[in-house]
Amino acid sequence: MSRTTGPILAIGGITVANRVIFNGAPMDWRVPIATGITAMAFSLAERLSEKGAVLLAYVALVSVLFTRLDPAVPAPIESVNKWLNKK
């Protein structure tokens, strides 16, 4: 496995968990498919520039935590905050 596979798979997992588990939205099967394709693309990109690909993967991971990918679904950090404050 390449060094970018973990962060890219985490992005997909966070996106699916935020949508389905935290917000009860229906499963969007495009996300896991796109995650797999992106993991393969980043693995190939590592051969060109390992440092750049790894940096971009981690920047994307941090970005997905704070960004709303769907206007109807809150960002993952908002969802976790709301979930923690319920208790």
Stockholm file with secondary structure:
# STOCKHOLM 1.0

chainA/1-87         MSRTTGPILAIGGITVANRVIFNGAPMDWRVPIATGITAMAFSLAERLSEKGAVLLAYVALVSVLFTRLDPAVPAPIESVNKWLNKK
#=GR chainA/1-87 SS CCTTHHHHHHHHHHHHIIIIIITCCCCCTHHHHHHHHHHHHHHHHHHHCHHHHHHHHHHHHHHHHHSCSBTTBCCHHHHHHHHHHTC
#=GC SS_cons        CCTTHHHHHHHHHHHHIIIIIITCCCCCTHHHHHHHHHHHHHHHHHHHCHHHHHHHHHHHHHHHHHSCSBTTBCCHHHHHHHHHHTC
//
